């Protein structure tokens, strides 16, 4: 439930907002900060292309697979407790990543870091709802979303700055060590100032459902990462088929759990809503293409054009600026004015940017290369992406009932992260298949073709979504005021910027 408006507001509530933002931006930063670390990891740990894909995509995999479970744990054991546990585990796993002696251990610790993020991330919005109410809560969410969005934008830039700066000779390890002072400070402040509130021990945690989600995600991403390297043997196809079976079993298990009077991980009614179900597919397609293309852009700049880590990070700025512009236009008036059409205009603008980028790549000669050679196409694609990012959740959530918003938001956030992990696997494999022959431009071209196919499929899906989006405040369960819609713990919308 939200804060009681009839009681005196908690004195340190605004400090809680600062701690939540700091902790969750730190979490979001790590989703993209290692994108520019490829050559450094190859030189230091002998990382292969597959190893790099696991370091980047493995984090998103365990994050997405555990997000809904993390929200449910917060409901049962208390959000403050799970926030502190998640933050401590995230900080420790960051240290372990920095100390990794080989690529195998770094991958393992990145998977652990994503798991910690899945415990940490869902608690933030729930804690804010416990300590703010009324107009203050609306103001909090107006601050919270855009600030979190900055995490993904500055990730590659900050990562490039730290790696190229090579502070104290730490190289890529500083990308993870930067979390230590921030995490410890946030942990100390949160332990002192976030008020204690007991969870609801009557809430059951569906561990069987959580296990099915984790297994199904792993069975999907493992062959996508390893398939191209191993020549797509039979086991890769069997794993992907098993993944589909696993997700089907999860849906069946959720229905049976609810029918038996127990609490499922995901409200089964959501999976019976066609618009919501196809919306999940749309999120996976869109963010898979977006995150995958951003990775290919960074790899092209570093490996193909020999950009330093710092320059490659800055090379992401046209995409980030374009995304910010598109998001501002969409969020300020366009989505309200044209409704669902914003989700159709957005991918068309992205496709136009991809087409422009294709011809810009074709014009590259053997002379010197500058980011300005491809900046127009990248920026246009970013504008289209921003238009979709700002509005997509609201249109999918418009298909669900008020009491399902918490569960629906958690599922959308999880699918968004998992889609990004799948995108890293697919686009990384497509790019490296050509990069190994030295034809980096062809690798980028092939990635653009894959993105165009994903955008075409996403565009088709948008026609099945509601024509009007759900207002921003209702996406966080602020209204109706008489109830706290759904599970606050699992209702944390994960704002993403590329």
N, C-alpha and C positions, 0 to 999 in steps of 0.2 A: 504494500500500500504506500501511497505517497505520504509526505509529511502532513501532519494534521494542521490545517490553517488556523484552528482555534487556539493552539498552544504557541508559546513564545518560540520564535525561530532559533535554531541552534546557532550559538555564537560564532563558531568557527566554520560555518557551512561553506563560505566562499573559499576557504583554504582547502576544503575537500575538493572543490571543483579544480583548483590548481593541481592538486596531487593526481586526480583522475586523468587530467589532460596530459601531464608529464609522463605518467606511467604508460598510458595507452599510446601516446605518440612514440615513445620508446619502442613499444611493441610493433607498431605499424612501420617504423623506420626500418626494422630488421627484415621486413618483407622484401625490401628493394635495395638496401644499402650494400649488399654483397654483389649486386649485378655487375659492378665495375671491377670486381676482384679476380676475374678469370685468369688473366696472365700472371698475376702475382701468386695465385694458388698453384698454377701450373709450374711456375719456377720454384716455389718454396716446397710444395708437397707432391709435385708430380701429378697433379690432378688431370684426369682425362676429360673429354667433353661430357661423358656420361657422369663423371664425378661432379663436375660443375653444375649440371642439371639437377643432381640430387641435393647439392648444397643450397641451391636457390629454391627449387620446387619442393624439397622435402619439408621445409619450414611451413610452407602454405598447406601442404598435405595434412600434417598432424594438427595444425591450427584449425583447418576447416573440419576435419573429422571429429574434433573434440569440442567445438564451440557450443553445440546444443547441450552436450553432457555437462560442460563447465557451467552453463547457466542453471541447469537443474541442481548441480551440487551447491551452488550459491543459494538456491531456494531452500534446500534442506539444511545445510550447515551454517548458513549465515553469509551474507555477501562480504562483510568486513573480513571474516576469517579466510574465506576463499581468495579474496583480493590479496591479503597479506601472503598467503601461501603461494599464490600464483606469481606475485611480484618477487618474492624471495627465490623461487625456483627459476624464474626468468633471469634474474641477476646472476645466480650461480651457474646456470647453463651458458650464459654469455661468457663467464670466466673460463669455463671448460672449453668452449669453442676457441677462445683465444690461445689456450694452452695446447691445442690439438697437435700431436706429433706427426700425424699422417692424415690423408684424406678420408680414410675409413672412419676414424674417430671423429673428425669434423662433421661428417654426415650424420653420425649417430647423435652427436650433441646438438646439431641443428634440428633433428627430429624431436629431441627432448625440449629444445627451446620453443618449438612450435606447440608442443603439448602444454608447456607452462603458459604460453600466450593464450591458449584455449581456456585455461582456468582463469587467467587474469582479465581478459578482454570483456567477457560478458558481465562482469560485476560492476563496471563503471557507471553505466546508465542507471542500473538498479539502485546503487548507492545515492546517486543524485536525486532520484525520485523519492528515496526515503527521507531526504534532508531538505528538499525544496518543494514548494507547492505554488499553485496559482500562477500569477504573472511572472514570478521569479523563475519558476520551472520552465516556462516558455522562453524566457531570456537565456537561461542556462543552455538549453538545447540549441538556441540560435548561435551561441558562442561555441559550443562543444563540437558540432559537426564540421564547420569550416576549419577550425584549428586542427582537428584530426586529419582533415584532408591534406594539410600541408605535409604530413609525415611522409606520404608516398612521393610527393613532389621533390622534397629536399633529400630523400634517401640517397639516390645515385650521386647527387652533387656533394653531399657530406662524405659519402664513401670514397669518392675520388679525391677529395681534399685530404682525407686522413691517410689514404694509401700513398698518394704522391708526396705528401709532406714527410712521410716516414719518420714520425716523431719518436725519438729515443730508439730508433732502429727497429721499431715494432712492425712496420709495414702493414700488411692486411690485418694483423692481430689487433691493431688499434680500433678497427671497425667494431669489434666486439667489446674491447676493454672500455670504450667510451660509455658503455651501459653501466659500468660498476659504480662510479661516483653518483650518477643520476639515480640508479636503482636503490642504492643504499640511503641516499638522502630522502627519496620518496618513501622508502620503507619506514624510516624513522619518523617522518612527519605523519604518515598514515597511521602508524601504531599509536601515536599520541593523540591525534586529533579526530580520527574517524570514530564516531560513537559506536559502542557495542550494541548489537541487536541480534537476538537469537533467531536462528532459522526455524523453519517448520519441519520438525522431525517426522511429521506424518507424510511428508512428501516422499514418495518412493522413487528410487533411481533405477531406471531400466538399463541394467548393465548388459543384458543380452542384446537389446537393440543397439546400444553403443558399440558392442563388439562386432555386430554385423556391419555397421557403418564403417568402422576402422578397417575391417577385413576387405570389404568391397572396394573402398578407396585404394587400399594398397594393391589389390589385384588389378585395378585399372591403371594406376600410375607406373607400377613396376615394369610391365611389358612395354609401355610407351617410352620409358627412359632407356631400357636395355635393348629393345627390339631392333633398332637400326644398327646398333653396334654388333649384335649377334646374328644379323641376317634374317630376322623375323622367323625363328624356328616355331615349331608347333606349339610349344608351351606358352608362347606369348599370346597366341590366339585363344588358347584354352583359358588362360588367366582372364582375358578380357570378357570372354563368355561367362566365366564364373562370377565376375564382378557384376554383370547384369543380373544374374540369378540371385546374387547376394542382396542387391538393392530391392529386388522383387520380394525376397524373403523378409527383408526389413519392413516393407510396407504391409505385408501380411501379418507379421508379428505385431506391429503397432495396432492393427485393427483387432486382433485377437486379445491383445493386452487390455484395450479399452473395453471390449465386450465382456471380459472377465471382471470388470470393475476395478482394475488396477490402473495406475497412471503410466501412459506411454511416454516415450521420449518426445514424440511429435504428435500433436493433435490429429487423430486419423481423419477428421472431417476435412482437413486441408488437402489431403491427397485425393479426396473425392470432388474437388473443385477443379474443373478443367482449366480455367484461366490461370489458377495458381500453379497447377502442375506444368503447363506449358511455359509459364513464367520462369519456373526453375530451370527448364531447358534453355530459355533465352538468356538467363543470367550466366549459365555455364558457357554458352557459346560466345557471348559478348566479352566477358572478362577473360576467358581463355584466349581469345584473339587479341585483346588489348594488352594483357600482360606478356603474352608470347611475342608480340611484335615489338614491344618496348625492349625486351631482352635481345631480340635480333638486332635492333638498332644499336644497342650498346656493344654487342659482339662485333658487328660490322665496323664500328668506329675503332674499337681496340685491336681486334685481330686483323681485320681487312685493311684498315687505313693507318694502323700503328699509332693511334691516339694514346696518350698517357691516360692513367686512371682519372686524373683531374679533368683533362680535356674531354674525356668520354662522359664524365658526369655532367659537365657543362653542356655537352652535346644533347643532353636530354631536355634542356630548357625550352627549345621551340615546342616540343610536345607538351611540356608542363604549362607553358604560357597559353598555348592553344586550348588545352583542357580547361584552364581557369576561365578563359574568355567564354567558351561554349557553355560551361556550367553556370556562369553568372547570367548569361543571356537567357538560358533555359529556366533557371530558378527564379529569376526576377520577374519575367512576364510571359515568355514564350509558351511554357507548359500550360499555364493557366489560360492563355489566349487560344491556342490551337489544340489543346488536349493531347490525345494519343498520337496525333500526327508528329509531335516532337520526337517520338521514338522512331519515326520513319524518316524524318528529315535528317536526324543525326547520323544514322548509318550511311545514308546517301552522301552526306558531306564527307564522311570517313572514306567511302569508296572513291570520291573525287580526289581526296588527298592522296590515297594510295595510288591512283592512276597518275597523278602529277609526280609523285615520288618515283614511280616506275620509269617515267621518261627522264627524270632528273638523273637517275642511276644510269640510264642508257647513255646519257651525254658525258658521263665521267670518262675522261681520257687517261693517259698515262702521266699527265702533269700533276701539279700539286692539288691536294684536295682540301676543302674547307667545309665546315659544317654548314656554311651559307649556301653551298651547292645543293643541299637537300632540305634546307630549313623551310622553304615555302610548303612543300608537300607534307612534311612532318607536322607543321603547325596547323594546316587545314585539317588533317586527319585528327589532330588533337581537339580542334573545335568541335568536330562531329562527335567525338568520344565524350567530351564534356557535356554536350547537350543530352546525351543518353544517361550518363552517370547521375546527373542532377535530378532526373525524373523517374528512372526505371523502377526503383523500389516503390514509389508512391502508386504507380499504376498496377503493380502486382498486388500490393497490399489492399487496393480498392476491391479486390475480388474476395476478400476474407471478411468474416464477421468480427465485430468489435472484440468479443471475448477470445478471439484467436490471434490477435495481433502479436502478442508476446511470442508465442510459439512460431508464428509465420516469419517474424523478423529474424529470429534465431536461425531458422532453416535457410532463409535467403542469404544471410551472412555466411553460413557454412558453405553453401553451394558456390557462393562468390569466391571464397578462398580455394575450394577444391578445384573450381574451374580454372583459376590462375595456375595452380599446380599442374593440371593437365596441359594447359597452354604452354608452360615452360617445357614440359616433356616433348610435346608435339613440335613446337616451333624450333626448339633446340636441336632436335633430331633432323628436321628438314634443313636447317641452316648448315649444320656440321656435315651433312651428307655431301654438300657441294664445297664447303670450306676446306675439307680434307684434300680436295683436288686443287685448291688454290683459287677457285672461282668464287670469290666472296660476293660479287655482284649477283651472280646466278643464285646463290644461296638466299640473298635478300629478296630477289625476284620470286623465288619459289615460296618464300614465307608470305609475300604479299598475295600470291594466288590463294594460299590456304586461308589467309585472313578474309579475302573477298568471298570465298565460299561460306565461311562462318557468318559473315555479315549478311549474306543473302538469306541464309537460313534464319538468322535472327530477325531480319526484316519481315519474313513470312510469318514468324511467330507473333510479332507485334499486333497483327490484325486480329488476333484472338484475345487480346488483353482488354480490360475495361476502357471505355472512352475517356473517362475522367479519373484523375489520380486522387488518392486520399490526402487530405491536408497534412502538412508537415507535423503539426502538433499532435494529430491523431496517430501518426506513425509511431510515436513514442508512448502512446497510451495516456496522454494527458487528459483527453476527453474520452468518454463521458466522465464528469467529475465524480460521480457517485461510486465508481469502481475503478480498480486498477487492472486494466485489460490485460489478461494473460499473465505470463510469468515474467516478472521484471528482470529476473536474472537472464532469461534466454531471449529477451527482447532487445538486445543491443545491436542496433544497426551498425554495420561496419563500414564507415565512410572510407572510400578509396579514391585516391588520385594516383595517376600513373607516375 
